[in-house]
Amino acid sequence: MTTLKLTVPTMACGACTSTITQAIHKVDPDAEVEADPSTKLVKINTVASNAEITEAIAAAGYPIA
């Protein structure tokens, strides 16, 4: 498992974190996701690649900084 730390500047609320978490779980259903809208940071423990996770979050409407 790899731990990714990504900055998502447009993440602003609980609904944003839910959407991002769902997008990540489509790529890796077993991923552990911690998203904090106040710091704009998303921490992910996953077996998926950085590219896969980044693309999934961006496809959900939240580009990575």
N, CA, C and O atoms as CSV, one atom per row, in Angstrom:
chain,resi,resn,atom,element,x,y,z
A,1,MET,N,N,0.838,-1.190,0.000
A,1,MET,CA,C,0.000,0.000,0.000
A,1,MET,C,C,0.874,1.242,0.000
A,1,MET,O,O,1.938,1.277,0.618
A,2,THR,N,N,0.405,2.246,-0.699
A,2,THR,CA,C,1.120,3.512,-0.782
A,2,THR,C,C,0.277,4.594,-0.126
A,2,THR,O,O,-0.951,4.569,-0.210
A,3,THR,N,N,0.937,5.546,0.529
A,3,THR,CA,C,0.223,6.689,1.084
A,3,THR,C,C,0.463,7.886,0.177
A,3,THR,O,O,1.602,8.285,-0.066
A,4,LEU,N,N,-0.632,8.449,-0.316
A,4,LEU,CA,C,-0.564,9.647,-1.153
A,4,LEU,C,C,-1.101,10.824,-0.359
A,4,LEU,O,O,-2.070,10.691,0.389
A,5,LYS,N,N,-0.465,11.978,-0.525
A,5,LYS,CA,C,-0.968,13.215,0.075
A,5,LYS,C,C,-1.150,14.208,-1.060
A,5,LYS,O,O,-0.184,14.629,-1.696
A,6,LEU,N,N,-2.399,14.577,-1.304
A,6,LEU,CA,C,-2.718,15.447,-2.429
A,6,LEU,C,C,-3.411,16.713,-1.940
A,6,LEU,O,O,-4.173,16.684,-0.974
A,7,THR,N,N,-3.138,17.814,-2.613
A,7,THR,CA,C,-3.807,19.075,-2.321
A,7,THR,C,C,-4.912,19.294,-3.347
A,7,THR,O,O,-4.671,19.268,-4.553
A,8,VAL,N,N,-6.126,19.509,-2.849
A,8,VAL,CA,C,-7.293,19.720,-3.706
A,8,VAL,C,C,-7.859,21.103,-3.374
A,8,VAL,O,O,-8.678,21.236,-2.465
A,9,PRO,N,N,-7.417,22.153,-4.123
A,9,PRO,CA,C,-7.771,23.533,-3.764
A,9,PRO,C,C,-9.269,23.836,-3.797
A,9,PRO,O,O,-9.720,24.758,-3.118
A,10,THR,N,N,-10.047,23.082,-4.572
A,10,THR,CA,C,-11.478,23.381,-4.688
A,10,THR,C,C,-12.336,22.612,-3.687
A,10,THR,O,O,-13.557,22.766,-3.685
A,11,MET,N,N,-11.726,21.791,-2.842
A,11,MET,CA,C,-12.472,21.065,-1.814
A,11,MET,C,C,-12.850,22.033,-0.706
A,11,MET,O,O,-11.980,22.622,-0.065
A,12,ALA,N,N,-14.158,22.200,-0.480
A,12,ALA,CA,C,-14.579,23.243,0.444
A,12,ALA,C,C,-15.497,22.775,1.573
A,12,ALA,O,O,-15.694,23.506,2.544
A,13,CYS,N,N,-16.066,21.558,1.463
A,13,CYS,CA,C,-17.066,21.169,2.457
A,13,CYS,C,C,-17.159,19.655,2.562
A,13,CYS,O,O,-16.444,18.927,1.873
A,14,GLY,N,N,-18.039,19.196,3.423
A,14,GLY,CA,C,-18.243,17.778,3.621
A,14,GLY,C,C,-18.741,17.064,2.368
A,14,GLY,O,O,-18.378,15.916,2.112
A,15,ALA,N,N,-19.566,17.745,1.600
A,15,ALA,CA,C,-20.058,17.141,0.351
A,15,ALA,C,C,-18.903,16.924,-0.622
A,15,ALA,O,O,-18.869,15.924,-1.339
A,16,CYS,N,N,-17.962,17.859,-0.646
A,16,CYS,CA,C,-16.773,17.723,-1.499
A,16,CYS,C,C,-15.972,16.493,-1.075
A,16,CYS,O,O,-15.559,15.698,-1.920
A,17,THR,N,N,-15.756,16.338,0.218
A,17,THR,CA,C,-14.971,15.208,0.701
A,17,THR,C,C,-15.671,13.889,0.381
A,17,THR,O,O,-15.017,12.897,0.061
A,18,SER,N,N,-16.991,13.880,0.468
A,18,SER,CA,C,-17.752,12.675,0.146
A,18,SER,C,C,-17.600,12.310,-1.326
A,18,SER,O,O,-17.394,11.143,-1.658
A,19,THR,N,N,-17.701,13.297,-2.204
A,19,THR,CA,C,-17.562,13.060,-3.643
A,19,THR,C,C,-16.164,12.551,-3.979
A,19,THR,O,O,-16.009,11.623,-4.773
A,20,ILE,N,N,-15.160,13.155,-3.379
A,20,ILE,CA,C,-13.770,12.749,-3.613
A,20,ILE,C,C,-13.542,11.328,-3.106
A,20,ILE,O,O,-12.904,10.520,-3.781
A,21,THR,N,N,-14.060,11.026,-1.925
A,21,THR,CA,C,-13.916,9.681,-1.358
A,21,THR,C,C,-14.577,8.641,-2.258
A,21,THR,O,O,-14.006,7.577,-2.497
A,22,GLN,N,N,-15.762,8.937,-2.752
A,22,GLN,CA,C,-16.462,8.011,-3.650
A,22,GLN,C,C,-15.668,7.787,-4.930
A,22,GLN,O,O,-15.586,6.661,-5.421
A,23,ALA,N,N,-15.081,8.854,-5.474
A,23,ALA,CA,C,-14.285,8.735,-6.704
A,23,ALA,C,C,-13.075,7.833,-6.473
A,23,ALA,O,O,-12.742,7.010,-7.325
A,24,ILE,N,N,-12.423,7.983,-5.331
A,24,ILE,CA,C,-11.264,7.156,-4.999
A,24,ILE,C,C,-11.684,5.697,-4.830
A,24,ILE,O,O,-10.987,4.791,-5.287
A,25,HIS,N,N,-12.813,5.473,-4.179
A,25,HIS,CA,C,-13.279,4.103,-3.946
A,25,HIS,C,C,-13.708,3.397,-5.232
A,25,HIS,O,O,-13.780,2.168,-5.260
A,26,LYS,N,N,-13.994,4.149,-6.291
A,26,LYS,CA,C,-14.285,3.520,-7.588
A,26,LYS,C,C,-13.011,2.902,-8.166
A,26,LYS,O,O,-13.070,1.885,-8.858
A,27,VAL,N,N,-11.867,3.512,-7.884
A,27,VAL,CA,C,-10.575,3.008,-8.360
A,27,VAL,C,C,-10.046,1.919,-7.425
A,27,VAL,O,O,-9.557,0.886,-7.882
A,28,ASP,N,N,-10.147,2.154,-6.118
A,28,ASP,CA,C,-9.667,1.207,-5.112
A,28,ASP,C,C,-10.689,1.133,-3.975
A,28,ASP,O,O,-10.672,1.968,-3.070
A,29,PRO,N,N,-11.580,0.136,-4.019
A,29,PRO,CA,C,-12.642,0.030,-3.007
A,29,PRO,C,C,-12.129,-0.093,-1.570
A,29,PRO,O,O,-12.851,0.226,-0.626
A,30,ASP,N,N,-10.892,-0.552,-1.402
A,30,ASP,CA,C,-10.331,-0.742,-0.065
A,30,ASP,C,C,-9.459,0.422,0.402
A,30,ASP,O,O,-8.835,0.342,1.460
A,31,ALA,N,N,-9.411,1.485,-0.368
A,31,ALA,CA,C,-8.570,2.628,-0.003
A,31,ALA,C,C,-9.059,3.269,1.292
A,31,ALA,O,O,-10.258,3.328,1.564
A,32,GLU,N,N,-8.099,3.746,2.081
A,32,GLU,CA,C,-8.413,4.514,3.285
A,32,GLU,C,C,-8.226,5.980,2.927
A,32,GLU,O,O,-7.153,6.387,2.482
A,33,VAL,N,N,-9.286,6.778,3.126
A,33,VAL,CA,C,-9.258,8.170,2.695
A,33,VAL,C,C,-9.508,9.089,3.889
A,33,VAL,O,O,-10.463,8.896,4.641
A,34,GLU,N,N,-8.644,10.088,4.054
A,34,GLU,CA,C,-8.845,11.152,5.033
A,34,GLU,C,C,-8.814,12.461,4.255
A,34,GLU,O,O,-7.790,12.815,3.669
A,35,ALA,N,N,-9.935,13.180,4.247
A,35,ALA,CA,C,-9.998,14.440,3.510
A,35,ALA,C,C,-10.382,15.556,4.479
A,35,ALA,O,O,-11.329,15.423,5.255
A,36,ASP,N,N,-9.643,16.642,4.422
A,36,ASP,CA,C,-9.885,17.775,5.319
A,36,ASP,C,C,-10.088,19.042,4.500
A,36,ASP,O,O,-9.131,19.595,3.958
A,37,PRO,N,N,-11.352,19.508,4.409
A,37,PRO,CA,C,-11.611,20.703,3.598
A,37,PRO,C,C,-10.922,21.967,4.128
A,37,PRO,O,O,-10.652,22.884,3.352
A,38,SER,N,N,-10.636,22.031,5.427
A,38,SER,CA,C,-10.010,23.237,5.959
A,38,SER,C,C,-8.556,23.377,5.521
A,38,SER,O,O,-8.062,24.492,5.355
A,39,THR,N,N,-7.866,22.244,5.331
A,39,THR,CA,C,-6.470,22.298,4.891
A,39,THR,C,C,-6.328,21.988,3.409
A,39,THR,O,O,-5.251,22.159,2.836
A,40,LYS,N,N,-7.427,21.525,2.776
A,40,LYS,CA,C,-7.442,21.145,1.350
A,40,LYS,C,C,-6.597,19.908,1.076
A,40,LYS,O,O,-6.230,19.651,-0.071
A,41,LEU,N,N,-6.282,19.136,2.121
A,41,LEU,CA,C,-5.441,17.950,1.952
A,41,LEU,C,C,-6.273,16.673,1.947
A,41,LEU,O,O,-7.224,16.527,2.714
A,42,VAL,N,N,-5.894,15.756,1.067
A,42,VAL,CA,C,-6.491,14.432,1.019
A,42,VAL,C,C,-5.354,13.428,1.193
A,42,VAL,O,O,-4.392,13.427,0.424
A,43,LYS,N,N,-5.474,12.577,2.208
A,43,LYS,CA,C,-4.471,11.539,2.473
A,43,LYS,C,C,-5.126,10.213,2.122
A,43,LYS,O,O,-6.213,9.900,2.610
A,44,ILE,N,N,-4.465,9.439,1.278
A,44,ILE,CA,C,-5.035,8.199,0.775
A,44,ILE,C,C,-4.037,7.060,0.959
A,44,ILE,O,O,-2.891,7.163,0.521
A,45,ASN,N,N,-4.462,5.976,1.603
A,45,ASN,CA,C,-3.691,4.730,1.649
A,45,ASN,C,C,-4.324,3.813,0.609
A,45,ASN,O,O,-5.479,3.411,0.749
A,46,THR,N,N,-3.560,3.484,-0.441
A,46,THR,CA,C,-4.141,2.774,-1.574
A,46,THR,C,C,-3.140,1.873,-2.269
A,46,THR,O,O,-1.928,2.047,-2.138
A,47,VAL,N,N,-3.666,0.907,-3.011
A,47,VAL,CA,C,-2.826,0.084,-3.870
A,47,VAL,C,C,-2.818,0.638,-5.293
A,47,VAL,O,O,-2.028,0.195,-6.127
A,48,ALA,N,N,-3.694,1.606,-5.574
A,48,ALA,CA,C,-3.766,2.227,-6.904
A,48,ALA,C,C,-2.596,3.194,-7.091
A,48,ALA,O,O,-1.986,3.645,-6.121
A,49,SER,N,N,-2.296,3.502,-8.350
A,49,SER,CA,C,-1.192,4.428,-8.637
A,49,SER,C,C,-1.616,5.870,-8.397
A,49,SER,O,O,-2.803,6.194,-8.361
A,50,ASN,N,N,-0.619,6.720,-8.235
A,50,ASN,CA,C,-0.872,8.154,-8.076
A,50,ASN,C,C,-1.684,8.678,-9.258
A,50,ASN,O,O,-2.623,9.454,-9.077
A,51,ALA,N,N,-1.321,8.253,-10.470
A,51,ALA,CA,C,-2.020,8.710,-11.675
A,51,ALA,C,C,-3.488,8.293,-11.662
A,51,ALA,O,O,-4.362,9.088,-12.008
A,52,GLU,N,N,-3.760,7.058,-11.266
A,52,GLU,CA,C,-5.142,6.575,-11.222
A,52,GLU,C,C,-5.981,7.387,-10.235
A,52,GLU,O,O,-7.109,7.775,-10.537
A,53,ILE,N,N,-5.419,7.637,-9.064
A,53,ILE,CA,C,-6.145,8.389,-8.036
A,53,ILE,C,C,-6.348,9.834,-8.480
A,53,ILE,O,O,-7.446,10.375,-8.353
A,54,THR,N,N,-5.293,10.458,-9.001
A,54,THR,CA,C,-5.381,11.845,-9.460
A,54,THR,C,C,-6.418,11.998,-10.548
A,54,THR,O,O,-7.203,12.946,-10.529
A,55,GLU,N,N,-6.434,11.068,-11.508
A,55,GLU,CA,C,-7.406,11.113,-12.602
A,55,GLU,C,C,-8.820,10.941,-12.084
A,55,GLU,O,O,-9.729,11.622,-12.558
A,56,ALA,N,N,-9.034,10.047,-11.119
A,56,ALA,CA,C,-10.364,9.807,-10.574
A,56,ALA,C,C,-10.891,11.042,-9.864
A,56,ALA,O,O,-12.057,11.402,-10.021
A,57,ILE,N,N,-10.027,11.699,-9.073
A,57,ILE,CA,C,-10.446,12.909,-8.355
A,57,ILE,C,C,-10.743,14.038,-9.346
A,57,ILE,O,O,-11.737,14.751,-9.206
A,58,ALA,N,N,-9.883,14.192,-10.335
A,58,ALA,CA,C,-10.094,15.240,-11.358
A,58,ALA,C,C,-11.374,14.975,-12.141
A,58,ALA,O,O,-12.111,15.911,-12.451
A,59,ALA,N,N,-11.650,13.707,-12.467
A,59,ALA,CA,C,-12.870,13.353,-13.208
A,59,ALA,C,C,-14.121,13.680,-12.397
A,59,ALA,O,O,-15.184,13.940,-12.962
A,60,ALA,N,N,-13.991,13.665,-11.068
A,60,ALA,CA,C,-15.118,13.998,-10.201
A,60,ALA,C,C,-15.306,15.512,-10.078
A,60,ALA,O,O,-16.240,15.980,-9.427
A,61,GLY,N,N,-14.403,16.272,-10.713
A,61,GLY,CA,C,-14.535,17.731,-10.715
A,61,GLY,C,C,-13.624,18.466,-9.749
A,61,GLY,O,O,-13.826,19.645,-9.461
A,62,TYR,N,N,-12.615,17.754,-9.251
A,62,TYR,CA,C,-11.696,18.352,-8.269
A,62,TYR,C,C,-10.248,18.192,-8.734
A,62,TYR,O,O,-9.572,17.247,-8.326
A,63,PRO,N,N,-9.766,19.095,-9.577
A,63,PRO,CA,C,-8.379,18.973,-10.036
A,63,PRO,C,C,-7.383,19.098,-8.877
A,63,PRO,O,O,-7.611,19.830,-7.914
A,64,ILE,N,N,-6.294,18.374,-8.998
A,64,ILE,CA,C,-5.227,18.374,-7.995
A,64,ILE,C,C,-4.282,19.537,-8.271
A,64,ILE,O,O,-3.972,19.849,-9.421
A,65,ALA,N,N,-3.834,20.171,-7.192
A,65,ALA,CA,C,-2.896,21.300,-7.338
A,65,ALA,C,C,-1.511,20.791,-7.659
A,65,ALA,O,O,-0.584,21.585,-7.819
